[in-house]
Amino acid sequence: MSAVGHAADEAPTRTPRSHGGLTRSVRDSLVVAQRNLIRMLRIPEVVIFGLIQPIMFVVLFTYVFGGSIALPGAQAGDTQAYREFLMAGIFAQTVTFATAGAGAGIADDMHKGLIDRFRSLPMSRGAVLTGRTLADLVQTALTLVVLAVVALLIGWRSHENPASVLAGFALLLLLGYAFSWIGALIGLTVRTPEAATSGGLIWLFPLTFISNAFVPVNGMPSVLQHIAEWNPFSATVAGARQLFGNTIDSVPRSVTGAWPMEHPVLASVLWSVLIIAVFRTLAVRKYRSAAG
């Protein structure tokens, strides 16, 4: 055998290069997201029931309470003015209430041992949670589309260009994605899906109702006015109203002079990014300790 052939025989076999950490994490996250989306399609009642609740809120607040809630400077019973004031709040409530479902889904995966199966695979640890939250974001976006159609049917209108309206919905989805990480942390902390659902709703009710979503904050007690105007939920609602062109001149932007109400779009983005940074870190850390 020639020296060249002998050297070729002794040459080590090259192995394909592994993908970088970020590339692998993104790829694994998309695979998990695809798995969850397929699961949602196979259980359509979950999506259907998720649509019924926000539609009920729209109908109830518009036709039952709308005639009795007076906006400053608006005529009594002016339901059109209240529709434009209301819809951003309903949209924001819809994306945040999806948090409970996200937490319950993760708790169910933990309860059934699915997380242990993912742990045995050579995949990024954070991909399981990221994929789940991305799938929930897609479901929330579909819910918003249906809800927007219902809102148009009952008379809601935007008064800005399409780009601004799309930016308003993007702002809402960013808040929903941020809150889904809170739901993920709750789902990893509790032991059952039922507890995750209850734990996900307990804090959402005061968050959404002590806000500017359904009534102007100027009618609230002074302490609640400050809480409502520094509420990240309120900033998103005010930002969406601004981008939709649904601001009403007779409704004061801020009663206490709070910065988030004077700059609601920027404040909403900052709040959402902060929530994602904090609760994603906590959720991934909790996942590693639970799966470790």
N, C-alpha and C positions, 0 to 999 in steps of 0.2 A: 504493500500500500504506500502510496506516495505521501510525502510530508504534508502536502496540502490537504489530501483526503483525511489524514490522521488528525490534523488540526481542526478540520470541519467536524469530525466525529466528536471531538472533545469540546467543541464550542457550546456554551450553555444555551439552552432553549430560551428564547425571549418570551416573556409574558406580556400580554397587552397592558398598556398603562391604565391604571384605574382613574376614574373620573375624579375631579376635584371635590372637596367637601361640599362646597356650595352647590355645584352641579348635581351631585348625588342627592343632596337634601331636597332640591327643587324637584328632581325626577321622582323621588320617593313620595314627596308630598302630593304630586299630581296623580300618582298611582292610587294613593289612599283616597284622594278626593274623588277619583273616578269610581272607586269601589263604593263609596257612600252615595254617590249620585245614582248608580245602578240600583242600590238598595232602595232608595227613595222611589224610583220608578216602579219597583216591584211591590211597594206598599203605598199605593196612591192615596189611600185614606188619610195618611199623615199629611200630605200636601193639601188635600181637600179641607180637612179640619183646620189646618193652619190658615186657610183663606176665609173660612166662615167667620171667625172671631173679629178680624178687622172690618169686614163688611158690616157685621152687626153694629160695631161701634160707629161706623159712618152713618148708618141709617138712624140709630138711636139718638146720637148727638145732633144730627141735622134736623130730624122731624119731630123728635120728642122733646129735647132740651133746647134746640136752637132758637125756638120762638120765645123762650123765657130768659135767655142770657143776653143781656144788653151790653153792647160795646160802647165805650165812651164816644160820644158824638154821633153815634148811629141811631136811627129811628128804632123805636121799640118794634120787635117782630121782624126786623130786617134780616131775613134768613140768608140772603145772598152774601151780605157782608160777613155774617158769621161762618158761612161755608168757606170763604176764602181765608178767614182767620183760622178755622178749625183744621183744614186738611193737612197742613204741614205737621200739626201735632199728632194727627192720626197716623200719618206716614212714619213719623219718628217712633211712636208707640209700637207700631207693627215691627219695625226692625229691632227694637230693644226687647220686645217680648219673645222674639225668636231665641233669646239667650237661654230661656228655660228649656226649650227643646234641645239645644246644643248640649247643655249640661246633662240632661236625661239620656241622650244618646251615648255620651262618653261613659256615664255611669253604667249603662246597660252593657256596653262593650267590656267594661271592667268586671261586671257581675258574671258575664257569660264566659270569661276567660279569654276573650279575643285579644286583649292587650298582651297576654302571655304568649300568644302565637306570634304576634308582631315582634315581641321581644326576641324570639328565637331566630328571627330572620336578620340577615346582614343589611340592615337599613338604618337610616338616620333616626335617632331617638325622637327628635322634635317633629319628624315628618308625620307621625301618627296624628298629632294634635293639629298641625298646620293643615293637613289634608282634610281633616274633619271640619275645621272652621271655614275652609274654602268651599267645601260642599254646602255648608249651611249658608254661606254668602250667596251662592247661586240660587238656592231655594228662596232666600229672602228677596233677591232681585226679581224672581218670577212672581212672587207674592205682590211686590210693589207694582209690577206692570198691571196685574189684574186689578189691584186696588185703585190705581190711577184711572183705569177705564171706568170703574164703578163711579169714581169721583166725577169724572166728566159727564156721566149719564145723569147724575143728580144735580148738575149745574156748576160744578167747580171749574174755574178758568184761571189760567196763568196769564200774566201780562208782560212777559219778557220773551226774548228770542229763544229759539230751541236750544242753543248752546248753554244759555244761562239755566234753563229748566233742567237740562241733563246734568249740569254741575250741581244743581240742588239735590237731585236724586243721588249723585255720587257722594255728596256730603252725608246724606242719610245712610247710605250703604257703608261708608267708612265708620260711622258711629256704630252701626250694627255689627260690623266685623270686630271693632274694638270690644264691644260688650260680649261677643261670643267667646273671647278669651276669659272673661270673668266666669261665664258659664262653664268653660272647660275646667277652670280651677275648682269650681263647685262640684262638678261631676267627678273629678278625681278625689275630692275630699270626702264625700258622703259614700254610703255603702250601697244604696239602692237607687234605681231610677226615680221612684216615687219621691224620695227625699230630695233628689236633685231638682225635680220639678217644683216642689214646695219651696226649697231654698232659693231657687232662681226667681220665684215670683214675689217672695216676701219683701225684698229690697226694691223691686221694680215699681211696686205700687206707689210708695211715697216719692220715689224719684220722678215718676211721670206725672203725678198729680200735684206735687209741690213744684210747679213749673208754670211756664206761660203757654202750655200746650192747648188748654181748653178754655181758660179764662184769663183776662189780663191780670197781672200781678198787683196792680195798684189797688185792688180791693182786698188784698190779703193783709193780715197784721204785719207790723214793721219787721219783726224777726223773720217771718216767712218770706217777705219780699227780698231780703238779702240772700236767704238760702236759695230761693227760686232763681234769682238773677246770676248767681254764681254756679248754678247747676249746669253741668255739661250738656244735659238733655235740653235745657232751655236755650243754650247757645246754638245747638243744632237746629232747633225749631225756628228760632229767630233768623238764623242764616238761610234756612230753606225758604222761609217766607220772603226774605229779601231777594233771593235768586229766582223765586217764582213770580215776583212782583205782586205778592199778596199782602204787603204791608199796608196798614190803614193809618192815615195821617192822624186820625183822632185818638189812636191808641198810642200812648207814650212808649218810646223804645225802651227807656229805662226810668224807673222811679227813683232808685238810689244812686244813679250815676255809675253803676257797675261797668267796668271795662268790657266784660264779655258781651254785654248788650249793646255797647257802642260799636264793637267790632265783631259781630257774631260769626261771620264766616271764618275769619282767622282764628277766633277763639275756639270754634268747633273743631277745626283741624288740629290745633294744638292739644286740646283735650283728648281727642281720639288717638293721636300719636302717643301721648303720654300714657294713656290707658293700655294701649297695645304693648308699649315697652315694658311697663311694670307687670302686667298680668300675664303676658307671654312668658316672661322670665320666671315668674312664680309657678305658672302651670307646667312648664317644661321641667323645672326643678322638682315639682311634686310628682310628675310622671316618672322621672328617673328614680326617685326614691321609692315610688310604689312598685315599679317594675324591676328594681334592682335586687 
